[in-house]
Amino acid sequence: MMFSRSLPYRFCLVLLFSLSFILKLSAFYQEENIEAIEASVGEMYGLDKLIALNKLTSNYEAQHSRKALKYGRQAVTLGENIFVESNSKIDKNENFRLIEAYYLLGKVLFYRNTFLDAKKNFELAKSLSENLNNELYTDDIDEYMRNIQALIDAGEV
């Protein structure tokens, strides 16, 4: 009788330990992946580099790191060079990468309280989204734009 009661308890402990281990392992590999991307981004070119810069911006934005600003600016500059200059070798379905770069840099700037610069990036992202009929970030962009406008209306910007 006592063994049957302890079996579910032991099962729960093993399950809890396993889940904890898996989560720690996942976080470790994600951190290691970001470090690997960061180490190799200087050797990348074109679209691959833009994808990597957007990943780095997104990762460091969540941590409110200064690196987010650095990688976000690089991503926007590279994206503009790739897509604005009508590079025919780039698949037009990849244009959303520039929208993503503008959006991510807008978020970084917003959380750094540089609202007018954030607004500019959100406007560029929204304009490009409308031109490409891509609504991936539209709702989020609109929300940030409303927040910025509210700050402007309140005289805080």
Secondary structure as UniProt FT lines:
FT   HELIX           2..40
FT   HELIX           41..43
FT   HELIX           46..62
FT   TURN            63..64
FT   HELIX           66..79
FT   HELIX           80..84
FT   TURN            85..86
FT   TURN            88..89
FT   HELIX           92..95
FT   HELIX           96..111
FT   TURN            112..113
FT   HELIX           115..132
FT   HELIX           138..153
FT   TURN            154..155
//
